[in-house]
């Protein structure tokens, strides 16, 4: 079994790490909204999580004639490759941070982070109840 696959928490353990990383990136964007020539960054969450999941589902070859699936770059972006955000209205000083867009993305990301935490918390409560035999 791959270290990326958690049978109890599922994808939420990996998602929580990516949501946290994205929060840091978005907070840095907001903090640098007045810095000349600062370029807003973001993480393509879906693509990064998809690559992480694909890596956890690698096939094992049992014969030398078996072919490998997935390219050499399949692990790229595992930690959340940073991409540049294209602004709707770039500023004259070269800064591409749009405070309202970044705040909305940060709020949405924080909500998704909280949802993953709630899912994990509920799963842990269920496991505790099962271990205790329904008596807590």
C-alpha positions as a Markdown table, in Angstrom:
| # | Residue | x | y | z |
|---|---|---|---|---|
| 1 | Unk | 0.0 | 0.0 | 0.0 |
| 2 | Unk | 1.3 | 3.4 | -0.9 |
| 3 | Unk | 2.0 | 6.0 | 1.8 |
| 4 | Unk | -0.2 | 8.5 | 0.0 |
| 5 | Unk | -3.3 | 6.2 | 0.4 |
| 6 | Unk | -5.1 | 6.4 | 3.8 |
| 7 | Unk | -7.9 | 3.9 | 4.0 |
| 8 | Unk | -9.5 | 5.6 | 7.0 |
| 9 | Unk | -9.3 | 9.3 | 6.0 |
| 10 | Unk | -9.3 | 8.8 | 2.3 |
| 11 | Unk | -8.4 | 11.8 | 0.1 |
| 12 | Unk | -9.1 | 14.3 | 2.9 |
| 13 | Unk | -5.7 | 13.8 | 4.5 |
| 14 | Unk | -4.0 | 14.8 | 1.3 |
| 15 | Unk | -6.5 | 17.6 | 0.6 |
| 16 | Unk | -5.9 | 19.1 | 4.0 |
| 17 | Unk | -2.2 | 19.5 | 3.3 |
| 18 | Unk | -2.9 | 21.2 | -0.1 |
| 19 | Unk | -5.6 | 23.4 | 1.4 |
| 20 | Unk | -3.1 | 24.6 | 4.0 |
| 21 | Unk | -0.4 | 25.2 | 1.4 |
| 22 | Unk | -2.9 | 27.2 | -0.7 |
| 23 | Unk | -3.9 | 29.3 | 2.3 |
| 24 | Unk | -0.3 | 30.3 | 2.8 |
| 25 | Unk | 0.1 | 31.3 | -0.9 |
| 26 | Unk | -3.1 | 33.3 | -0.9 |
| 27 | Unk | -2.2 | 35.0 | 2.4 |
| 28 | Unk | 1.2 | 36.0 | 0.8 |
| 29 | Unk | -0.7 | 37.4 | -2.2 |
| 30 | Unk | -2.9 | 39.6 | 0.1 |
| 31 | Unk | 0.1 | 40.7 | 2.2 |
| 32 | Unk | 1.9 | 41.8 | -1.0 |
| 33 | Unk | -1.0 | 43.6 | -2.6 |
| 34 | Unk | 0.9 | 46.9 | -2.5 |
| 35 | Unk | 4.3 | 45.6 | -3.5 |
| 36 | Unk | 5.4 | 46.8 | -6.9 |
| 37 | Unk | 6.0 | 44.1 | -9.5 |
| 38 | Unk | 4.7 | 41.4 | -7.2 |
| 39 | Unk | 3.0 | 38.6 | -9.2 |
| 40 | Unk | 0.0 | 36.8 | -7.6 |
| 41 | Unk | 0.5 | 33.1 | -7.3 |
| 42 | Unk | -1.9 | 30.2 | -6.8 |
| 43 | Unk | -2.0 | 26.4 | -6.8 |
| 44 | Unk | -4.0 | 24.4 | -9.3 |
| 45 | Unk | -5.6 | 22.3 | -6.5 |
| 46 | Unk | -7.5 | 19.9 | -8.7 |
| 47 | Unk | -4.5 | 19.1 | -10.9 |
| 48 | Unk | -2.1 | 18.7 | -7.9 |
| 49 | Unk | -4.5 | 16.5 | -6.0 |
| 50 | Unk | -5.1 | 14.4 | -9.1 |
| 51 | Unk | -1.4 | 13.9 | -9.6 |
| 52 | Unk | -1.0 | 12.9 | -5.9 |
| 53 | Unk | -3.8 | 10.4 | -6.2 |
| 54 | Unk | -2.5 | 9.0 | -9.5 |
| 55 | Unk | 0.9 | 8.5 | -7.8 |
| 56 | Unk | -0.8 | 6.6 | -4.9 |
| 57 | Unk | -2.4 | 4.2 | -7.4 |
| 58 | Unk | 0.8 | 3.1 | -9.2 |
| 59 | Unk | 0.7 | -0.4 | -10.6 |
| 60 | Unk | 3.3 | -3.0 | -9.6 |
| 61 | Unk | 5.1 | -4.9 | -12.4 |
| 62 | Unk | 5.7 | -8.6 | -11.8 |
| 63 | Unk | 7.5 | -9.4 | -15.0 |
| 64 | Unk | 10.3 | -7.7 | -16.9 |
| 65 | Unk | 8.1 | -7.4 | -20.0 |
| 66 | Unk | 5.5 | -5.3 | -18.2 |
| 67 | Unk | 5.3 | -1.7 | -19.3 |
| 68 | Unk | 5.3 | 1.2 | -17.0 |
| 69 | Unk | 2.3 | 3.5 | -16.8 |
| 70 | Unk | 2.8 | 7.3 | -16.3 |
| 71 | Unk | 5.6 | 9.5 | -17.4 |
| 72 | Unk | 8.6 | 10.8 | -15.6 |
| 73 | Unk | 6.8 | 14.0 | -14.8 |
| 74 | Unk | 3.9 | 12.3 | -13.0 |
| 75 | Unk | 5.3 | 13.4 | -9.6 |
| 76 | Unk | 5.5 | 17.0 | -10.6 |
| 77 | Unk | 3.5 | 19.4 | -8.5 |
| 78 | Unk | 3.1 | 16.9 | -5.6 |
| 79 | Unk | 3.8 | 19.7 | -3.2 |
| 80 | Unk | 1.6 | 22.1 | -5.1 |
| 81 | Unk | 3.3 | 23.7 | -8.0 |
| 82 | Unk | 2.9 | 27.5 | -7.9 |
| 83 | Unk | 1.3 | 29.1 | -10.9 |
| 84 | Unk | 1.0 | 32.8 | -11.7 |
| 85 | Unk | -2.5 | 34.3 | -11.7 |
| 86 | Unk | -3.6 | 36.3 | -14.7 |
| 87 | Unk | -5.2 | 39.6 | -13.4 |
| 88 | Unk | -8.4 | 41.0 | -14.7 |
| 89 | Unk | -7.0 | 44.5 | -14.5 |
| 90 | Unk | -3.2 | 44.7 | -14.0 |
| 91 | Unk | -1.9 | 47.7 | -12.1 |
| 92 | Unk | 0.5 | 50.3 | -13.4 |
| 93 | Unk | 3.2 | 49.3 | -10.9 |
| 94 | Unk | 3.3 | 45.7 | -12.3 |
| 95 | Unk | 1.6 | 44.2 | -9.3 |
| 96 | Unk | -1.0 | 41.5 | -10.4 |
| 97 | Unk | -2.7 | 41.1 | -7.0 |
| 98 | Unk | -6.3 | 42.0 | -7.0 |
| 99 | Unk | -7.3 | 42.2 | -3.3 |
| 100 | Unk | -11.0 | 41.4 | -3.7 |
| 101 | Unk | -10.2 | 38.3 | -5.9 |
| 102 | Unk | -7.6 | 37.1 | -3.4 |
| 103 | Unk | -9.8 | 37.6 | -0.4 |
| 104 | Unk | -12.7 | 35.7 | -2.1 |
| 105 | Unk | -10.3 | 32.8 | -3.0 |
| 106 | Unk | -8.9 | 32.8 | 0.5 |
| 107 | Unk | -12.4 | 32.7 | 2.0 |
| 108 | Unk | -13.4 | 29.8 | -0.3 |
| 109 | Unk | -10.2 | 27.9 | 0.4 |
| 110 | Unk | -10.6 | 28.4 | 4.2 |
| 111 | Unk | -14.2 | 27.0 | 3.9 |
| 112 | Unk | -12.9 | 23.9 | 2.0 |
| 113 | Unk | -10.1 | 23.4 | 4.6 |
| 114 | Unk | -12.7 | 23.6 | 7.4 |
| 115 | Unk | -15.0 | 21.1 | 5.5 |
| 116 | Unk | -12.1 | 18.6 | 5.3 |
| 117 | Unk | -11.3 | 19.1 | 9.0 |
| 118 | Unk | -15.0 | 18.4 | 9.8 |
| 119 | Unk | -15.0 | 15.3 | 7.7 |
| 120 | Unk | -11.9 | 13.9 | 9.4 |
| 121 | Unk | -13.2 | 14.8 | 12.8 |
| 122 | Unk | -16.5 | 13.0 | 12.1 |
| 123 | Unk | -14.6 | 10.0 | 10.9 |
| 124 | Unk | -12.5 | 9.9 | 14.1 |
| 125 | Unk | -15.7 | 10.2 | 16.2 |
| 126 | Unk | -17.2 | 7.2 | 14.3 |
| 127 | Unk | -14.0 | 5.2 | 14.8 |
| 128 | Unk | -13.9 | 6.0 | 18.5 |
| 129 | Unk | -17.6 | 5.0 | 18.9 |
| 130 | Unk | -16.9 | 1.7 | 17.0 |
| 131 | Unk | -13.9 | 0.9 | 19.2 |
| 132 | Unk | -15.9 | 1.7 | 22.4 |
| 133 | Unk | -18.7 | -0.4 | 21.2 |
| 134 | Unk | -21.1 | 2.5 | 20.9 |
| 135 | Unk | -20.5 | 3.7 | 24.5 |
| 136 | Unk | -18.6 | 6.9 | 24.9 |
